[in-house]
Amino acid sequence: MCKTLNLRDPIQTPSSPPSFFFPKPLSPPLSPPLLRAPHAPRGETLDLVMPPRPSLQSLLLMAASAAAGGDSGLLLAARRRLPAAALAAGGHRIRLLHAFSAASRRGRHEVACCVRTEPAPRPASPVAVRSRSVHSTENYKKGCEQRLGQLIERLKKEGISPKQWRLGTYQRMMCPKCNGGSTEEPSLSVMIRMDGKNAAWQCFRANCGWKGFVEPDGVPKLSQAKNNTECETDQDGEANLAVNKVYRKICEEDLHLEPLCDELVTYFSERMISPETLRRNSVMQRNWSNKIVIAFTYRRDGVLVGCKYREVSKKFSQEANTEKILYGLDDIKRARDIIIVEGEIDKLSMEEAGYRNCVSVPDGAPPKVSSKLPDKDQDKKYQYLWNCKEYLDPASRIILATDADPPGQALAEELARRLGKERCWRVNWPKKNENEICKDANEVLMFLGPQALRKVIEDAELYPIRGLFSFKDFFPEIDNYYLGIRGDELGVPTGWKSMDELYKVVPGELTVVTGVPNSGKSEWIDALLCNINDQVGWKFVLCSMENKVREHARKLLEKRIKKPFFDARYGGSAERMSLDEFEEGKQWLNETFHLIRCEDDCLPSVNWVLELAKAAVLRYGVRGLVIDPYNELDHQRPSNQTETEYVSQMLTKIKRFAQHHSCHVWFVAHPRQLHNWNGGPPNMYDISGSAHFINKCDNGIVIHRNRDPNSGPLDVVQVCVRKVRNKVIGQIGDAFLSYERVSGEFRDADKDTAKKAAVAAANAAKAPQRKG
């Protein structure tokens, strides 16, 4: 049977929706059902207040009211509740067909519903009567009670313990973390699902923001995921439909706003705000609970949109369910320059200094910068920016004059991230006295006057963008470079006069060293490190995979003490280092060098080496890193990346490490196999892997020694400086050093020896290539 019910004009539809539609009922429900929590402590009764179930008649009235006013949101809420109400009324199934809005049918408002009674099916054969539904309902209720008991216990452990527990609706109470701040505002919102599946809470004070989530034992993950996507109450549904939210329409008469009394005018005058500024910004007052509060009216195009109240004791509140916009919005319409402050009084202070193009945020500052930027629909805290987007978009310059405290600076960062840092500027607040700086615009106005506040805005600087700088940001470093404050601006001497004319060591640079095998590359670097330590006291970290630790220690000690480590054949008649010298040398080794060693069989990666080197820089203050050699590192790369691309990225990482930590890096790389080697020094482009070794390094050095006794002396090492990026510290050329085999020292070769070695090197370069 199908029957159509028409609700026409003669029925008196309510002027406002029924109270059960709102999160906070207009009047307390009559005798709400109470649920006894099963796990309450002995002697204590916990009343769980369930929201009242609306009747079928009230829902139809609500639908009629929605049709009369064209309120689609109210109509949708009625439509969701009709099936449940019909079931409670007698098993009828009601389907809302359509509603005619007031715009289309002004004379008659009706809601057409199809009410159908389900006929009882005729069984084909006798069926046993079962009590399955009764048992399942009882089990469901019992499960809900058990879960609710667990939730309440866990909420109590978090410090959440109201006088009365409400289910299925948002309940406000005092936050146990911040205790409502200085204003003692009940800022904590708690929501407990009626089925006991979970509970969530959040403190809406900007300086707190405490939030959490608890659930009982035994709730399946699948059930949790499903429950999280379904709306438990109409409030949840409205939260998910925030984009379509209908805001309250307010006016001054409904809010009982009135002009400021003389006492409040005097209060503002003490803060240097004139009556003219108060009148222009429509600052009013309201008698609230026998207390006069300041009312800051938020307007768009002159129309009242929202209202924020402030007690003299700095306790704030706002009109609920109103659109969030910037305070003073009409003052920035079509403005090219905009000032954003943190409070309404700061906006009024800017006007006293002559700046009307100023707005204030409505909700204060966050405790810290959020980890990531949410999507527009999820950006609830800063929804006022999106609501005022058409006012903010035309601005080419936005000055952020938020408070000087950490929350204020966090607010500036959040605003800049959303408005675009490229068009944002920031202010530097002046000193209030010798020990304190002004916190905000009003303090500058009160303590220093309007002229000082104008200067703050005039001296605003560009908001910093990570990775984008001007030379002004580096002027202190450039000044120190010019004045030679550090002492190493012209490079650290190598300890060899012939080398110092060609190459010096500068912190933050990369030197690539190459040479054919057994040319003395590692020996030369070790000698260089000993010289630098002796002259300027640098410390070093060594990643030398080809050397055993004991062998490397022997080489360094011989160069330091200038005596052989053993009484062995290579030492000849030279005296071996004494035990005292050995012990002293060990102490020097431990204080000067730190080692990077791979303790397992795998090859170390460049990233691994740089991470340990960074730790050595920060922990021990090392100034130099040696990576010897390149082919002992792990060079696994993606299949779609060429070796040239890999080498380029690797060298970039090493250079950044050197620059960021002011640490010089020596990187040893072997040349590729030389098929037609003529005995002369190889070229930097001969390094195995890529030409980027010479392209990207700051300094390129080839170590070479003569192997033919007929061509020249065998104990002379030729140091070929093939690239010097910084002309201040060197130039391209060759230096010749004599190698002392007994102690491992390098000394400047005398003129005759250097001349013979130079001639031998020139002849080797002209000689025909031979197969190596």
Helices and strands as residue ranges (DSSP letters): E 2-6, G 19-21, E 34-36, E 47-49, H 56-69, H 72-90, E 93-99, E 111-116, H 132-157, E 165-166, E 170-173, G 181-183, E 188-192, E 199-203, E 211-214, H 221-229, H 234-240, G 242-244, H 252-255, H 262-270, H 275-280, E 283-287, E 292-300, E 303-310, E 316-318, G 329-332, E 337-341, H 344-352, E 358-360, G 376-378, H 383-387, H 389-392, E 397-401, H 406-419, G 421-423, E 424-426, H 441-447, H 450-458, E 461-462, G 471-474, H 475-483, H 497-500, E 510-514, H 521-536, E 540-544, H 549-561, G 569-571, H 579-592, E 593-595, H 606-620, E 624-628, G 630-632, H 643-660, E 664-668, E 676-677, G 684-686, H 692-696, E 699-705, E 716-724, E 733-740, E 745-748, H 751-766, E 770-771
